[in-house]
Amino acid sequence: MNKKFWYLTKISLNKKIKSKWFIVTNIIIFIAIVALMNISSIIEFFGGDFENSTHVLIVDNTDSSYDLFKNNLEVFNEEIDITVEESNESIDALKDNLEDEELIVILNSDPSKYIVAEVISNNKIDNITYQFIVQALNNTKTTIGMMASNIDPNILQAIEANVEVERTILNEELTSDENADLIMSSVFPTLILPFFMLIIFLVQMVGGEICEEKTTRSMEIIISNVSPKTHLMSKILASNLFVIIQALLLILYSIIALMISKYLGNSIFDISSSISTIVDTLKTSGMFAKLGLIIPITIILIIASFVAYSLVAGILASMTVNIEDFNQLQSPIMLISLAGYYLSIMASMFDGSIFIRILSYIPFLSVFISPTLFVIGQVTLIDLLISVAVLIVFIVLLLKYGLKVYKVGILNYSSNKIWSKFFKAFKSKEN
């Protein structure tokens, strides 16, 4: 029987991996990931220019503001590529010769407002660049105002500086700070998004393959040679192996895309900087110790959830006779997984809630909610282990009672009273 099991598994897995659909889809996914991580280079190749310098021409009618404005604007050189130059030409001459990448900033004195400014350009100005220019003008005005009022600029700088806050949490169980909560409530669900998509893919794949075999009547030949249990287990193993392979390929594509982005060195998305910021926040919040626990437990939860979702998909598919019926039956599964994903995003909003803690124990939801709650300090390691134990018990019950339904439904081609067949098979004694 083992030989038949592995033979069915191999056939099912090869059918998925060696198909043209799999190859074409992965080529498209790889191109999409590389394109998204290098979108600036692609746009530049087709004529866009993210690196074009903005040239600011200053007309200083105050005779004292140019140096201050230039210094304030050059502070933002790391964020934008901008050059500043003072001009003694007339406004009309500057307007006549103004190029698209040039701006004119006119600085005028005002008895009550110290300085007022006018910004002139041929086209619309990038919003970020314009905000930096306005901020530089405001800083220049502040400095001029201080000088006019005989206030030491160093004193005002000390007054306007942010307060240094030392955060102390007396509850030792809450090791994460508020900033870490914000990051993990957004970063962690983002990492779960590919898993959510793989679950949908897994459910549709298991159910679709079983429905196809029932529709083509090949199921009768298969079940005459192997038991329904062997057939179901081979489908689950092959589908889960396929999903794991696809997940590893997605990771590989992301690494290659990141390497290409780093090699080109001109992406508008500084991914390395963002990762460094997240890592630094995790270090300061003391979360690295938690990650050593959360990663292996999360992997166990993911694998167990894959098995649970595929088991339910296979059992439901056995009661249907076409893909349309299965699509209706799988809708509740999709809604449950979608709810789990959004609850993981909003986990930080349920601080101290017993409701969200109970949901973290529920199979199908636990894989989304439990790791997030643990990282942000709302549940303990014991709660996380309880979620794993409940999920494993749920899988055991699915195997015990779900196989009864599968044995009855796999060769039943009646499309009437699907749920009646389900409950009848569920209550029947095992043969």
N, C-alpha and C positions, 0 to 999 in steps of 0.2 A: 504493500500500500504506500510505503514511503516513496518508492520509485514513481508511482503514479502521481503522488502529490507534487514531487519536485518536477516531474515532466509537465504537469499542468501549469505550475508556477513559471517555469521557463518559457513555455509557449505564450502565456499571457504577458510576461514581461517583454519578450522579444517582439510581440505584436505591437507593443507600445513604443519601444525604443527604436526599432528598425523601420518604423513607418515614415513615409515622406512627410506626413503632417508634423511629426516630432522634430524632424530636421529643419523644416522650413520655419516652424514656430520658434525654435531656439535661435535660428539665424536672425529672425526679426527681433526677438527679445534682446539679443546681444547688441545689435545695431542700435536699438532704442536706448539701452542703458549707456552705451558709449556716447551716443548723440546728446543725451540729456546732461551728462557730466562734462561735455565739451561743446555746449551750445554756442558759447561765444566764439570759439574758433571756427565753427561752421558758418556762423553769420558773417564773420570777418572774411571768410573765404569767398562768400557770395557778395561781397561789397560792403558789408557793415564794418564799423570801426569803433571798437570799445576803447582803444588806446589813444584816440585822437586828443591832443592837448587843447584845452580851452585857453585862449589868450585874452587877458583882461587889460584893456587900455584905460588908464586912470587919468581923469582930468580933475586936478585938485585946485579948486577955486578958494580953498581955505588957507593954502600955503603952509599947512602944518599937519595935514591928516594922511598924506600919502604913505610915509614910512610906517605909521601905526597900522593903517589898513593893510599894507603889503605884508607886514609881519603876522597880523591876525589871520590873513587869508592863507598864507603859506603853511600855517599850522595843519591845514587839512590836506596837505600834499600826499599823505599816505592813503587817503580815501579817494581823492580825485586828482587827475593830472592837470594842473593849472599853472599858468605863468602870468606874472604881473609886470606891467611896464607903464611908466608915467609918460604922458604925451602932452606936448605944448601946442599941438595943432588946434585949429578951430573945430568946433563941434560939427559944423557943416562939412568940413573937409574929411573929418573922421567918418561921418555917416556915408559920404560918397564912396569912400574906399573900404568900407567895413566888409570883411569876409564872413562866411557862415560860422566859422569856429571862433570868431572874435566877439567880444562884448565891450561896451563902453560903460564905465561907471563914472558919473559926474558927482563930485563932492562939493557941496555948498555950505557956507556958514549960515547959522540961524540963531538969533539972539536968545530964544527960549528953548529950542531943541538942540542947541549946540551944532549939530550938522544934519543936513538932509541930503538924500542921494537920489539919483535917477539912473536906472539901468536900461541900456539900449542894445538891441540885437536885431539881426535880420529875421531870425526865426524864433520859435519857442525855445526856452532854455530848459535843459534837463532839470527835473525837480530837485534832485539831490544837490547839484551844482548851485542852483539858485538859493537853496536853504543855507548852504555854506557861505555864500556871498552875504546874505542877510545877517547871518550870525556874526561874520567878520565886521560888518558895518555896526552892529549893535555893540560889539566889544570895543570898537574904535570910539564910538560915541561915549561909552562909559569911561574910557581912559581920558578923553578930552574933558568930560564933565568933572572928573576927579582933579585934573590939573587946574581947571578953572576955579575950583573950590578949595584949592590948596590941601587936598587930601592925599596922603601918601599911598601910591598904588599898591605897595606891599601890604598895607593895613587892610585895604578893601579886598585884596586877593585872599587874605586870611579869613576875612568875614564871610566871603562868598564860597569858601571851600567847603566841601561836604564834611559832615560830622563823621568821625571815625567811631564805629559802633562795634563793640565786642559782644558777640551773642553767646549767652549761656543758657542752656536748657537743663533744668534740675532733674527732669525725668531721664534717667540713664538709658531707658529702653528706646527713647526717641533720639537716635544718633544722627539723623539727617537734619539739615537746616532747611529754612524756607526756600532758599534758592535751589537747593537740590531737589526739593519737592516739585518745584516748577519745571525743572529740567526733566526729571524722571516721569512726570505726568505727561510730557510731550514726546520725549525721546523714546521711552520704553514702548508706548503704543505704536510708534513708527516702526520699531524693530519687529513688532508683532504683525504688522500689516502683511508682509509676505507670507507668514504662517496662515493668516486668515484667508488669503487668496488660494493657498495650497489646499486648505480644507475644502473649499468650494470645488476646486478642481478634483480632489480625491473622491468626494461624494458623487459627483457627476460621472466620474470615470468608472467607479465600482458599479453603480446602478445602471449606467448605460451599457456596460459590457454584459451584465446578466440579462438585461432586457433584450439585447441583441440576440443572445443565444436562445432565449425563449421564443423570440419572434421568428427566427429561422428554423426552429424546431431541432437545432443541434443539441439542445439541452437534454433531450431524451436519450441521445446516443451517449452523451457524457455521463449522465446519472446511471445508465445501465452498466457502466464500467467502474465508476467510483461512487463512494457514498456522498450524500449531500454535504456532510461535514467537511470531507476532504476537498470538495469542490469550492465551498465557501472560503475555507482557510487559504487555499491556493490563490483565490482572487484577492483576498485581503493582503496576503504577503506580497504578491506581485505588484499590486497597486501602491502599497506603502514603500516598497523598494523604489518604484518609479518616482514617487513624490520626493523621496530623500535624494535620489540622483538629480532630480530637477532642482531641488534646493541647493545642492552643492554646485551645480552649474551656474545658478544665479549668483552665488558668492564668488565663483571664479570670474564671471563676467564683470562683476562690480570691481574686483581687484584689478583686472586688466584695464577697465575704463579709468580707474583712479590713477594707474600708472601712466596711461596715455595723457591724462589731464595734467599730471605732474611734469611729464616730459615736454608737453607743449608750453606749459608755464604761463598761459595767458587767459585762463578761464576766469569769468567774472565771479564764479563761486569758489571762494577760498576754502575748500573742503578740509585741508590739513589744519588750517587755523581753527575751524569750527570743532574738529575732533579734539584738538589740543585744549580748547576752552572747556569742553565737556569733561575731559580727563582731569584737568586741574580742579574743576568743581567737585568731582568725585573724590579726589585726593583730600581736599580741604574738609569735606563733609564726612570723611571716614567711611565711605561706602565701598571701598575696595574689599574690605573684609566680608561685607555682605555678598559681593559679587562672587566670591569664592564658594559660597554656599548656594547662591541662587542659580548659577549657571548649570551645574549638574542636575539639580532638582527640576529646573525648567526643561531641560532636555528630556528627562523622564516623563514629565507632564506632556510634553509635545508628542513624544512617541506613543504614549498611552492614549492620548486624545485622538491621534491618527487612527489607532486601532479601533477605538470606540466609535468614531464617526463612520469608518468604513464598515464596521459590523452592522450598525443601524442602516446604512445605505443598502447593504446587501440584503438584509432581512426585508426591508421595505420593497426592494426591487423584486424579490421573489413572489410577492403578492400581485404584481402587475403583469400585464400582457403586452404593453407597449410603452414607449418612452414618454408619451403624453401623460399617462397615469402616474409614472414615476416622478415626473416633474411636479405634479400636484402634491405628491406625498413628501417630496424632499423640501418643500417650501418651509415647513416648520423648522427643519434643521438649519436652513439658511438664516432664518429670522433669529434663532437662538444664538448662532455664531456671530451674527451682526450685532445683536444686543451685547454680547460679551466684549466685542471689540470696542464699542462706544462706551461701555461701562469702565473699561480700562483707561480710556482717555479721560473720563470724568472722575477717576478714583480719588484724586486729591480733594474733591468737593464733598466727599462722604466721610470726612475725618470723624472718627469715633462712632460711626453709624453701625448698629448691629445688623441692619439690612444688608449692607454691602459685604459684611463679614460672612453672613450666612450664604450669600450668593457665591462667595469664593470657594465654598465646599461643593457646590453643585457641579456634577459632570457636564462637560461641554462648555461651561462658563469658567470653571476653575483655571484652565490653562491661560485664559486672558487676564483674569482678575487677580488671582493669588500672587503671582510674581510681582505685579505692579504694587499691590498693597504691601508686600513684604519689603520691597526696596524703599518705599516712602515711609516705612515704619508704622503702618496701621495694623499689621498682623505680625505674629511671631513665627519663629521657625516651626514650632509645634503646629500652628494653624496650617502652615504650608505642607507639612507632612500628613496632616489629616486630609487635606485636599487630594494628595497623591493616593492615600489609602482608600478614600471613598471612590475615586475613579477606578482603581484596580478592582474593588468589590463590584462596582457597576459593570465592568467588563466581564467578570466571572458570571454575574447574573445574566448578562446578555448571551453568553455562550451557553448557559444552561437552558434558558427558556427561549431564547431567540432561535436556536437550532430547531426547536419544535415547529415554529412558524415556518422556517426555511424548508424543512422536510415536506411539510404539507403544501406550501405555496409554490415550490419550484417546478412542479409538474402539473399545477392547476392552471388551466388556461381560461377559466371563467372570469369575465370582467365585472360580474355582478357582486354587490355586497362585499367589497374588499375588506372593510373593517370587520364584518361578521366572520369572514374567514380567518382574520387575524386573531380575534378573541377566542374563536373555537379551537384553533390550533394551539393557542397559548394555554388553554385550560385542559387540553387533552393530555393523557398520560403518555410518557415517553415509551416508545416501542422497544 
